[in-house]
């Protein structure tokens, strides 16, 4: 029996990993070990470890690593704290493979620990580009530490190979977000409103704006412009804002959003976390998704909802036609939101997300994990591209 450890450090990441975790848990030839860390354990960011436990999963390790800091130094120290704690946890669990998704600093912390302990890493969603965030460097760094790679498109697969990874270990399985949407039962607007205790009315938008980690001030001026833009919209439009990530300046963002919300309680709802079901249900119901989250690139198009992608954070990712790229001024953001709202009906029949797969990522990943001799993965050779 192979022991597969899965790491999750954020609410969004867990939502994507949900079906993979569930399928591994019920497979009689695999043993699941779940490692939960980062924002999941922070009350400030919704204490979303509760959602994981409410879903019925046994958590084998809870690793505290977040310092109560909104600075780059605090993030760097959190990575170090994570390495110390992950070393003990991985030594206790002794998995045959560690599954890591994406590009965040929490993932970097556990990845370098696994590398030093010679634990093979299966990396999900490598090869993507987000030029406006430090996540860009982290993602490619994890690629070089990993032995197995599961990408969301063939373009991204080719990019991982370009980084020197053996093509025989790089698999295009599609985006986990598409599988989540196809398999997760969503709830109706009345059910969602009752759960939130907030009326969405006839028109609503969903806003998530994360710090731009390569910007000296995290992009807080753009957040102010975003708030100004949504404040200027028709007052009948309801606004749901979810918390930014625990990146540098993240807490400054939260303070600014809470101040805006407190002045507009009838129209604006702020939550640290919606959870995967409510989040996807709201994406489907709302007129537009607004901000700089990858959910505007993956989930929103798949649910036939237009999205506004603000600024540079997601620059480089493949963007379906339903995504409207916006500049960072108040006027540009306001205009883009109005365009997006007007497109809701137009994109209903648009096959705008086909290049992210058909929703079978988990099965493909598990099949590869089961068929691969994990004991022979730790040694890697750099793969040189064929000469032109």
Residue pairs with C-beta under 8 A, 6 or more apart in sequence:
1 29
1 30
1 31
2 29
2 30
2 31
2 96
2 97
2 369
2 370
2 374
3 30
3 31
3 33
3 93
3 94
3 95
3 96
3 97
4 24
4 30
4 31
4 32
4 33
4 95
4 96
4 97
4 99
4 369
5 32
5 33
5 34
5 35
5 60
5 90
5 93
5 95
5 97
5 98
5 99
5 119
6 17
6 20
6 21
6 24
6 32
6 33
6 34
6 35
6 98
6 99
7 35
7 37
7 98
7 99
7 100
7 101
7 106
7 107
7 110
8 14
8 17
8 34
8 35
8 36
8 37
8 38
8 40
8 52
8 101
9 36
9 37
9 38
9 39
9 40
9 104
9 106
9 107
9 110
10 38
10 39
10 40
10 104
10 106
10 245
10 246
11 39
11 40
11 45
11 46
11 48
11 51
11 273
11 275
11 276
12 293
12 294
12 295
13 101
13 102
13 104
13 107
14 40
14 48
14 51
14 52
14 276
15 180
15 276
15 279
15 280
16 101
16 176
16 177
16 180
17 99
17 101
17 176
18 55
18 180
18 184
18 276
19 176
19 179
19 180
19 183
19 362
20 99
20 176
20 361
20 362
20 365
20 366
21 32
21 34
21 57
22 362
23 362
23 363
23 366
24 30
24 32
24 366
25 32
25 57
27 366
27 370
29 370
30 366
30 369
30 370
32 58
33 60
33 61
33 93
33 95
34 52
34 57
34 58
34 59
34 60
34 61
35 59
35 60
35 61
35 63
35 86
35 89
35 93
35 110
36 49
36 52
36 59
36 61
36 62
36 63
37 62
37 63
37 64
37 65
37 82
37 85
37 86
37 106
37 110
38 65
38 66
38 104
38 106
38 246
39 45
39 46
39 48
39 66
39 106
39 245
39 246
40 47
40 48
40 49
40 52
41 47
41 49
41 62
41 63
41 64
41 66
42 66
42 246
44 246
44 251
44 254
44 272
45 243
45 246
45 272
45 273
46 243
46 271
46 272
46 273
48 273
48 275
49 59
49 62
51 273
51 275
51 276
52 59
53 59
60 93
61 89
61 92
61 93
63 82
63 85
63 86
63 89
64 81
64 85
65 78
65 79
65 81
65 82
65 85
65 106
65 109
66 78
66 246
67 74
67 77
67 78
67 81
68 74
69 75
69 77
69 78
70 248
70 249
70 250
70 251
70 252
71 248
72 248
74 248
75 105
75 247
75 248
78 105
78 106
78 109
79 105
79 106
79 108
79 109
80 109
82 106
82 109
82 110
82 113
83 109
83 112
83 113
86 109
86 110
86 113
86 114
87 113
87 116
87 117
90 98
90 110
90 113
90 114
90 117
90 119
91 117
95 119
96 120
96 374
96 375
97 119
97 120
97 121
97 122
97 148
97 369
97 374
97 377
98 110
98 111
98 114
98 119
98 120
98 121
98 122
99 121
99 122
99 124
99 365
100 107
100 110
100 111
100 114
100 121
100 122
100 123
100 124
100 142
100 146
101 107
101 123
101 124
101 125
101 176
102 124
102 125
102 135
102 139
103 125
103 128
103 130
103 133
103 135
103 136
103 138
103 139
103 142
104 135
104 138
104 245
105 134
105 138
105 247
107 138
107 142
108 138
108 141
108 142
111 121
111 123
111 141
111 142
111 145
111 146
112 145
114 120
114 121
114 145
115 121
115 145
118 378
120 146
120 147
120 148
120 374
120 377
120 378
121 142
121 145
121 146
121 147
121 148
122 146
122 147
122 148
122 149
122 150
122 365
122 369
123 142
123 143
123 145
123 146
123 148
123 149
123 150
124 150
124 176
124 365
125 139
125 150
125 151
125 152
125 156
125 175
125 176
126 139
126 140
126 142
126 143
126 146
126 149
126 150
126 151
126 156
126 159
126 160
127 143
127 149
127 151
127 155
127 156
127 157
127 158
127 159
127 160
127 163
128 139
128 151
128 152
128 156
128 159
128 316
128 317
129 136
129 159
129 315
129 316
129 317
130 136
130 139
130 294
130 313
130 314
130 315
130 316
130 317
131 312
131 315
131 316
132 212
132 214
132 215
132 292
132 311
132 312
132 313
132 314
132 315
133 212
133 213
133 214
133 313
134 213
134 214
135 213
136 316
140 163
143 149
143 160
143 163
143 165
144 163
144 164
147 169
147 377
147 378
147 380
148 169
148 171
148 368
148 369
148 372
148 377
149 157
149 160
149 165
149 169
149 170
149 171
150 171
150 172
150 173
150 361
150 364
150 365
150 368
151 157
151 160
151 170
151 171
151 172
151 173
152 172
152 173
152 174
152 175
152 176
152 356
152 357
152 361
153 172
153 174
153 175
153 318
153 355
153 356
153 357
154 172
155 318
156 172
157 170
157 171
157 172
160 170
161 167
161 170
161 383
161 385
162 385
164 382
164 383
164 384
165 380
165 383
166 380
166 381
166 383
167 383
169 377
171 364
171 365
171 368
172 357
173 357
173 360
173 361
173 364
173 365
174 356
174 357
174 358
174 359
174 360
174 361
174 364
175 298
175 356
175 357
175 361
176 361
176 362
177 295
177 298
177 299
177 302
177 356
178 298
178 302
178 353
178 356
178 357
178 358
178 359
178 361
179 357
179 359
179 360
179 361
179 362
180 276
180 280
180 299
181 280
181 299
181 302
181 303
181 359
182 359
183 359
184 276
184 277
184 280
185 277
186 277
186 280
186 281
186 284
187 195
187 277
187 278
187 281
188 281
189 200
189 285
191 281
192 200
192 278
192 281
192 282
192 285
193 199
193 200
195 278
196 240
196 269
196 271
196 278
198 238
198 240
198 269
199 238
200 238
200 240
200 282
200 285
200 286
201 236
201 237
201 238
202 236
203 234
203 236
203 237
203 238
203 287
203 341
204 237
204 238
204 239
204 240
204 282
204 285
204 286
204 287
205 230
205 233
205 237
205 238
205 239
205 240
205 286
205 287
205 288
205 289
205 290
205 337
205 341
206 240
206 242
206 282
206 283
206 286
206 288
206 289
206 290
207 226
207 230
207 239
207 240
207 241
207 242
207 289
207 290
207 291
208 241
208 242
208 244
208 289
208 290
208 291
208 292
208 293
208 295
208 296
209 219
209 222
209 223
209 226
209 244
209 253
209 290
209 291
209 292
209 293
209 310
210 244
210 245
210 247
210 250
210 253
210 291
210 292
210 293
210 313
211 218
211 219
211 220
211 244
211 245
211 247
211 248
211 249
211 250
211 253
212 218
212 219
212 222
212 292
212 311
212 312
212 313
213 247
213 248
214 312
217 249
218 247
218 248
218 249
218 250
218 252
218 253
219 249
219 292
219 311
219 313
219 328
220 249
220 252
220 253
220 256
221 328
222 310
222 311
222 328
223 253
223 256
223 257
224 256
225 328
225 329
225 330
225 333
226 290
226 291
226 310
226 330
226 333
227 256
227 257
227 260
228 330
228 334
229 330
229 331
229 333
229 334
229 337
230 239
230 290
230 334
230 337
231 260
231 264
232 330
232 334
233 239
233 334
233 337
233 338
235 267
237 267
237 287
237 341
238 267
238 268
238 269
239 264
239 267
239 268
239 269
240 268
240 269
240 270
240 271
240 274
240 282
240 286
241 257
241 261
241 268
241 269
241 270
241 271
242 270
242 271
242 272
242 273
242 274
242 279
243 254
243 257
243 270
243 271
243 272
243 273
244 250
244 253
244 254
244 257
257 270
258 270
260 268
261 268
261 269
261 270
274 282
279 295
280 299
280 303
283 289
283 295
283 299
283 300
283 303
283 305
284 303
284 304
284 305
286 305
287 305
287 306
287 340
287 341
287 344
288 305
288 306
288 307
288 308
288 337
288 340
288 341
288 343
288 344
289 295
289 296
289 299
289 300
289 305
289 306
289 307
289 308
290 296
290 307
290 308
290 310
290 333
290 337
290 340
291 308
291 309
291 310
292 309
292 310
292 311
292 313
292 314
294 314
294 317
296 307
296 308
296 309
296 314
296 323
297 307
297 309
297 314
297 317
297 318
297 319
297 320
297 323
298 353
298 356
300 306
300 307
300 322
300 323
301 307
301 320
301 322
301 323
301 347
301 352
301 353
302 353
302 356
304 322
304 347
304 348
304 350
304 352
305 322
305 344
305 347
306 322
306 323
306 324
306 339
306 340
306 341
306 343
306 344
306 347
307 322
307 323
307 324
307 340
308 323
308 324
308 326
308 333
308 336
308 337
308 339
308 340
309 319
309 323
309 324
309 325
309 326
310 326
310 327
310 328
310 333
310 336
311 326
311 327
311 328
318 355
319 325
320 352
320 353
321 347
321 350
321 352
322 343
322 347
322 350
322 352
324 336
324 339
324 340
324 343
325 336
326 332
326 333
326 335
326 336
327 333
